[in-house]
Every structure is written in C-alpha cells, then in structure tokens.
Amino acid sequence: MSEELDRFTTRVRACRICVESPIGRPLPHEPRPVLRPSSSARILIASQAPGTKVHISGMPFTDASGDRLRNWLGVSSEEFYDTSRFAIVPMGFCFPGQDAKGGDLPPRRECAPAWRAPLMARMPRIDLVLTIGIYAQSWHMAVARRPSLTETVMDWRAIWEAPGNPKVLPLPHPSWRNTGWLKKNPWFEMDLLPFLRSEIRYRLG
C-alpha cells in the first residue's frame, strides 16, 4: 500500500460520521470500519457492508458468504486476502445493524459520498470491479443499472462490454439467503462463473 493510501485509510478507519453526523438514525453501535484497499491490486471487490461476524473479526468475508465468494472466484484464502492481488472495499464500511426480521440493513448512506471517490482515486491499478449487490452496481457501473438485480446480473455481457475502465462484473450477494436465487438462475454458475474465473486468473498471473 502506498504511503498516501495508508494515511487516507487510517482516516477512514477513524470515521464516525454515522454516529456524529448521521443521515437519519445514527449507527446503533460503535463504528468499526472494515476495508482492505490497495494501491497495487488489479481486482476490487465492491461489496455491500460488513455483517455481524465481520464486525466482530474486523476482516471482510470471514463467514459463509466469504467461503461461497472465494469458490465463485476460484481462489484460495491466501490469494483472496493478499492485498497485492485483491482490494476489498464495501459501499458501507461499518455493520449497519439489522431490521425487525433479522436481516442486515442497507449500507449506511454517509459512507460512499464521503469516502468512495477519493479511495478509488488512490487505487489506480484497479481494472476489474466485482460489484456485489445493487448499491455497488449503482455506483460503479458505467451504464444504468437494470430494474432488478436479476436483470442486471443476467445482462452481465453487455455491462462487461460497455466502454470505460475499469471493467465491471455484477454479482449477487453470496449469502446463504440467495441459495434459492442460484437454483432459479442456473446460467449464473454455467455461464458467468467460468468467465469470471478466467478473468481472475488472468489478473493473478
């Protein structure tokens, strides 16, 4: 990590915007921003926000979702957590809390406006962004997001071929809650994942 990015990341990890100047209700617990930016990685995992296990561990994707995501990518844990290869920067850096049904709330609205553009500017080698979920897709895609997540992911070829750098691939969240979605959309594992894995291997050398 470059010294400039390292200094900036230290500022991000000290962020308390969602407690001290929140949009709507403040964060219901002490902030703990979780991110792994990189000035040398070519691949960015643009995820949603940490869950409960990640909030405790302080390390992204240390849960069943991470196991499924690494399987999708065809990489080992060692490769995945090597910041010279992967940057992991969610749309919301802190666990946002849960709704009345026990599901995670959306990423905090304060994070992306405050931090995302400056972070991207400090990660100049990124040439592939894996956008997990609608919030990352809305921010990173050069073309308009489709009406639903399914339609967006289904149209991955057109999104990939859209002009601009970095290249973007839309993905669903690897949560166990999406197991039914995967069964209903077998094209994801048959068509998109082989292409994704080949692009990952190309960038990992």
N, C-alpha and C positions, 0 to 999 in steps of 0.2 A: 504494500500500500504506500502511495506517495505521502510525503510529509503533509502536503496541503490537504489531501483527503483524510488523513489520520486526524489532523486538527479539527476538520469540519465534522467528522464522525463523533469526536469527543463532544462537540456542541450538541449534536443530535441526541446522543445518549443522556445528556443532561436536560433534555427538553421537558417542560412542564406546562406547555400551552393548554393541554386538555384539562388541566386542573385549575390553572391560574387565569386563563382567558378562554374558557370553553365556548364552543358553538352549541348551544343547548345545554343539557345537563352535563356537569363535569364528570370526568372519569371516576368510577365508583371505588377506585383503589389507587394505591401509589403507582405512578408511572414506572414502567421498566421497558424502554425502547429496545427492541431486538432487531438487529440488522447486521449484514455482513457485506458491506460494499467492497469494491476492488478497483484499483486503477489499472490492473493488468488482465483481468478476466475478459473473455470474449462473450460469455453467456451470462445473461441476467435472468434470474427467477423473480418475476414480479408477482408476488403472492398477495393475499388479502390482508391478514393481520394475525398476530400470534394467537394461539388457543391457550387453554389453561395449562397444559403440560409445558408448552414453550415458555409461557410466562414464568413458570417455576424454574425451568432449566436455564433460561437465557440463551438457548441455542435453537435456531429455527428448525422445524420439521423433525424434532426428536419425539415422534409419535407415529401412530399407524399411518397417518397421511403421508408422512415422510417416507416410510417404507414403500408405500404404493408409488409415490412420485419417483423415487430412485429406480424402481422397477420399470416405470414408464420410460425413463431416460436411458436405462441400461447402464447405470453407473454404480460403482461401489460407494460406500460411505466415505472412504478416504478421498475419492475423486470429488464427491459432492461437497465436502467441507474444505476442499483445497481452494482458498480464495484467489490463487493464481489462475484457477480454471472457472469457478462459478462465483458470481456475486448474487447475494440473496437480499433483496430489498423490498419488503412488503409495502402496500399502499398505506397501511396504518402500522405504526411501529409498536404500539402497546396493545395488549389484550383489551378489547373494548368492553368486556362484560357479556352477560347473557340475557336473553329475552325471557319472557314468562314461561316459555316452553322448554327452556334449557339449551336453546341454540345460541351460537355466538352472534352478537350484534355486528352490524357492518363496521368497516374500518372508520375510525374517528375522522371527521371532516376537516380537522385542523392540520393533519399531517401533510398531505400532498401539496396544498398551496404553500406551506411554509418551507418544505424541505426537498421536494422531489426534483424540480428542475435544477437547483444547484448541485444535488447529488449526481444527477445524470451528466451534468457538465464536467464533473470530476471523474467520470468513468469513461474515458474517451475510446477505449478499445472494444466496448460492447458492440457486437454486430448481430446478436441474436437475443431477442427478448421473448421469454415464455410467459405469457400473460395468463395468470390463473384467476378466473372469475371476472365478473362484469366490471368491477372497479378498475382493475388493471387494464382491461381491454379498452375501456372508455378513454383512459389517459394515454395509452401507448400506441393505439392503432392509428395509422395514417389515414385510414378510411373509416367511415362511420360504422359504429357497432350495429349489428343486426338487431331486430326487435327482441330476440330472446338469446340466452346463452347457447342453447342447442343450435339455433340457426347460425350464430356466429362461429361456433366451432365447426359446424358442418361445412361452412364456406371457407375453410382454412386455406385452400389452394389460392383463391382469389386474394385473400388477405396477404398471403406469402408473396404473391406476385406484384402486389401494389408497390409503386416506386417509393424509394426512400431507404435510408439506413438509420437504425438497424432493421434487420428483418424481424418480423413478428409472427409467432405462432400462438393462437388462442387455445387454451386448455380448460377443461372443467376443474373444479377442485378435487383433489384426490381423496377427499374424506370418505369414510365408510358410508356416509349418508347418500353418496352418489353411486353406490353399487347398483341400484335399480336402473339408474340412468345408463350405466355402462352396458347392462344387459339389453336395454331397449335400443341401444345405438352401437351395434357390433362393428360398424365401419370405423369407429374410433380406434379400436385395437388392430383392426385388419389393415387400415389404410394410413391413418395419421401417425400411429406409433412407429412403424418401420421407417417412415420418412424422418420423424423426429430423431430417432436413434442414429440414423445415418448422419444427420446434421450435427448432432452432439459429437459423434466420433470424429468427424472431420475437424471440428474445432479443438478437440482434445489432442489431436495429432496422433 
